[in-house]
Amino acid sequence: MPDNKTFDKNADIKDKRYAELHRSGIKKRQKIVISAILFVIGTVISVFIVGYIIAFVMPPRELIVRVNDVEYTRGDLLELVRIEQKTIEFMGGKFNASSGVFESLQQTVENEIISQIAPSYGITLSEEEVDSIIDDMMRPSDSASLGKSEEQIVRETDERYLSYLNTLQISEEKHRNIVRNEAIRERFRQYIGDSVPYVAEQVHVYRVITPITSEMEIMVIKFEDLTRGVTDPVQLKDAYKSIVREFSRDNSEIIRLGGEIGWVPRNVLLDYEDLFFDLIPGQLSEPVPNPNNDTQLIFFMISDREEAKELSSDTRDELKTKALQDWINIERKSHDIYAVFNSEIYNWIFQQLRLTTIEATPTPDPYGGLLQDAGF
């Protein structure tokens, strides 16, 4: 019969086995828990990495423009928009992001077409010419240069250019390429614009803006009374001035000028040209809704017409720009062009800009801003 010592020894063995099994079970559970934790952490990190790639890596690399074999990504467009923004702000202007993004995309396509085709027209730009353009951009004004040596002016010019590049956060090489493309575009505009004549048929245009009320009928009657039988341009101008100052709801400057827009050739105010260009002096045009106010109508009239009147330099310059745009619209059909732009791309670029204010940048107007308030 086993003694007590034997029982105690067997019990100790069982206890040790149990303890060993218990420890083994704990280790297995710990491994399972650690594995699960590592899996969760790995999954979270993977999701984060994938999300980061989708949100920050893939969008800038997405192709949005291709002109033949030359490609531009979202990141390229964003950089061009930022450069445009910083350049305007550096020169003291205000950048209009609402239109600036789309205009940058459109100009990217157009400039690439021009840069690819320009050499075949003999239009190129040397490095020295690029240097000269940049020097003109950055050189202090004549008043700021008074009393300074040429060495000091050159130093200040170089310092301003470095400050400009730092503000834009781009390399000098990239900036020089941008300058080159813009300069080639301007040379090509002048080349195409040589076809614009120096004289053209023009009409002396006036307008009156009235609310859609019974007052409009009174205005028409009074207009007919004041212009009946009048053919002299000066007398017609006086009649128009009387009507405008009594009835027009135009901006104060045009009212002060008696509704005068100025001498206008064809192909400048295309949206309204059919309304006024074939009028007889003293005749009131059919009304057209005011695009800025749907409770108002716009009437046009002319006081004079000249078959061959010299174009002003501003008007001829505007016609050159239109001639270039017409050429681009035809030329682009001869190129393999891919371009995509939607609200998602626009919103992404807009968010990257992080603008706090969005204000329109003033642009040159050969009619001195007189057309803006009525949507011209």
Order of alpha helices (4+ residues) and beta strands (2+ residues): alpha-alpha-beta-beta-alpha-alpha-alpha-alpha-alpha-alpha-beta-alpha-alpha-alpha-beta-alpha-beta-beta-alpha-beta-alpha
